[in-house]
């Protein structure tokens, strides 16, 4: 594995399913320029879907994996629900979030911006950890396949090695 890539497993906490696939963090891996970042994601089969920040409340997607590429500023994001892991992200970083992994922005500076992307053919829903979301959300997550390519490293990248067979 690339030593710069951080791989984090987040267990089901009873409210948020999280995932058996690890959350992947790529520090300083991408250009801190939005159009270059969007081009990289597009080339690797993760069409860019939006530019903005991260919601300040816990949420997850059961129908899509997500890549967040930071092109400006910095933020602290909580992954995995209220008892999850806090991670600081900054311009040039990418987080690849498996379906089911909760995420929430705890704080950010005024210029924090990122590009969000999903694997080609996947469309995100919004889940909030509310009663009644599961077990249907769990079934959708379990049925979701792995992306064809890593959004940062492309074919043969870390995502394929770390998510294969999980």
matplotlib code that plots the C-alpha trace (Angstrom):
import matplotlib.pyplot as plt

x = [0.0, 1.1, 2.4, 0.7, -2.7, -4.6, -7.0, -9.6, -12.3, -15.4, -17.7, -21.5, -22.4, -26.1, -27.3, -24.9, -24.1, -20.6, -19.0, -16.6, -14.7, -12.2, -12.5, -9.4, -7.6, -5.1, -3.2, -1.8, -2.6, -4.3, -4.0, -5.6, -7.4, -11.0, -11.0, -7.8, -9.4, -12.6, -10.6, -8.7, -12.0, -13.6, -10.6, -10.9, -14.6, -15.9, -17.7, -17.7, -21.1, -20.8, -18.6, -19.2, -18.4, -19.6, -22.9, -22.7, -24.9, -24.3, -25.5, -24.5, -25.3, -26.6, -26.6, -23.2, -19.6, -18.3, -15.0, -14.4, -11.4, -10.5, -9.3, -9.4, -9.1, -9.4, -11.9, -12.3, -14.7, -16.1, -16.4, -18.5, -21.1, -20.9, -18.3, -16.3, -13.0, -12.1, -9.8, -8.5, -8.5, -7.0, -6.4, -4.9, -6.5, -9.0, -11.4, -13.0, -16.0, -17.6, -21.4, -22.9, -20.1, -21.5, -19.7, -20.2, -18.3, -17.4, -15.6, -14.0, -12.3, -14.2, -12.5, -13.1, -14.3, -14.2, -15.4, -17.7, -17.9, -19.5, -18.5, -20.0, -23.5, -24.0, -26.4, -26.4, -29.4, -29.5, -29.7, -29.5, -29.5, -33.2, -35.3, -36.7, -33.9, -32.4, -32.4, -33.4, -30.3, -28.1, -29.5, -28.7, -25.1, -24.5, -25.7, -23.4, -20.4, -16.9, -16.0, -14.1, -11.2, -9.7, -10.7, -7.1, -4.9, -7.1, -6.9, -4.7, -4.9, -5.1, -8.9, -8.9, -6.4, -8.0, -11.6, -11.3, -13.2, -14.4]
y = [0.0, 3.6, 4.8, 8.2, 6.6, 6.3, 3.3, 3.4, 0.8, 2.2, -0.3, -0.2, 1.9, 0.8, 4.0, 4.4, 1.2, 2.4, -0.3, -3.2, -1.4, 1.1, 4.9, 6.0, 9.3, 10.6, 13.5, 16.0, 13.7, 16.1, 19.6, 22.3, 23.6, 22.7, 22.1, 20.0, 17.9, 17.5, 16.4, 13.8, 12.4, 12.3, 10.4, 7.8, 7.1, 9.4, 12.2, 15.4, 16.1, 19.3, 21.9, 23.1, 21.9, 19.1, 19.3, 20.1, 17.1, 13.4, 11.8, 8.9, 7.5, 3.9, 4.0, 5.4, 5.6, 9.2, 11.0, 14.4, 16.3, 19.5, 22.4, 25.2, 25.8, 23.1, 21.5, 18.9, 16.1, 13.5, 10.1, 7.2, 9.0, 10.8, 8.4, 8.1, 9.5, 13.2, 14.0, 17.3, 17.7, 20.5, 21.6, 18.8, 16.0, 13.4, 11.3, 8.2, 7.4, 3.9, 3.8, 3.8, 5.7, 8.7, 12.1, 15.5, 18.8, 19.9, 23.1, 24.7, 27.9, 30.4, 29.3, 25.5, 24.1, 20.7, 18.7, 15.8, 12.9, 9.4, 6.4, 6.4, 4.9, 5.5, 8.2, 9.1, 9.1, 10.8, 8.9, 10.5, 7.6, 8.0, 5.2, 3.1, 3.7, 0.4, -2.5, -1.3, 1.0, -2.0, -4.1, -1.3, -0.9, -4.7, -4.8, -1.9, -3.0, -1.7, 1.2, 0.2, 2.6, 4.5, 8.2, 9.4, 6.7, 5.1, 1.5, -0.5, 2.1, 1.6, 1.4, -1.8, -3.4, -2.3, -2.9, -6.0, -8.9, -6.9]
z = [0.0, -0.7, 2.7, 2.3, 2.1, 5.3, 5.5, 8.3, 9.2, 10.8, 12.5, 12.6, 15.6, 15.8, 14.1, 11.2, 9.3, 8.2, 6.0, 5.9, 3.2, 4.7, 4.4, 2.4, 2.9, 0.3, 1.9, -0.6, -3.5, -5.9, -7.4, -5.3, -8.3, -8.9, -12.7, -12.5, -9.7, -11.7, -14.7, -12.6, -11.1, -14.6, -16.1, -13.4, -13.8, -10.9, -12.7, -10.6, -9.2, -7.2, -5.6, -2.1, 1.5, 3.7, 5.6, 9.3, 10.3, 10.2, 7.0, 4.7, 1.3, 0.8, -3.0, -3.8, -2.7, -2.5, -3.2, -1.7, -3.2, -1.3, -3.4, -0.9, 2.8, 5.5, 7.8, 10.5, 9.4, 11.7, 9.9, 11.3, 13.4, 16.8, 18.2, 15.0, 13.9, 13.5, 10.6, 9.4, 5.6, 3.6, 0.0, -2.0, 0.1, -1.0, 1.1, -0.5, 1.6, 1.2, 1.1, 4.6, 6.3, 8.1, 7.7, 9.2, 9.0, 12.6, 11.6, 8.6, 7.6, 5.4, 2.2, 2.6, -0.7, -2.4, -5.4, -4.7, -7.0, -7.3, -9.4, -12.8, -12.7, -9.0, -7.7, -4.0, -1.7, 1.7, 4.9, 8.4, 10.9, 11.5, 12.9, 10.0, 7.5, 8.3, 7.3, 3.8, 3.7, 4.8, 1.9, -0.6, 0.7, 0.6, -3.0, -4.1, -6.1, -6.0, -8.4, -11.5, -10.7, -7.8, -8.2, -7.6, -8.8, -11.6, -12.6, -10.3, -7.5, -3.8, -3.8, -5.8, -3.6, -0.3, -1.2, -3.3, -1.7, 1.3]

ax = plt.figure().add_subplot(projection="3d")
ax.plot(x, y, z, "-o")
ax.set_aspect("equal")
plt.show()
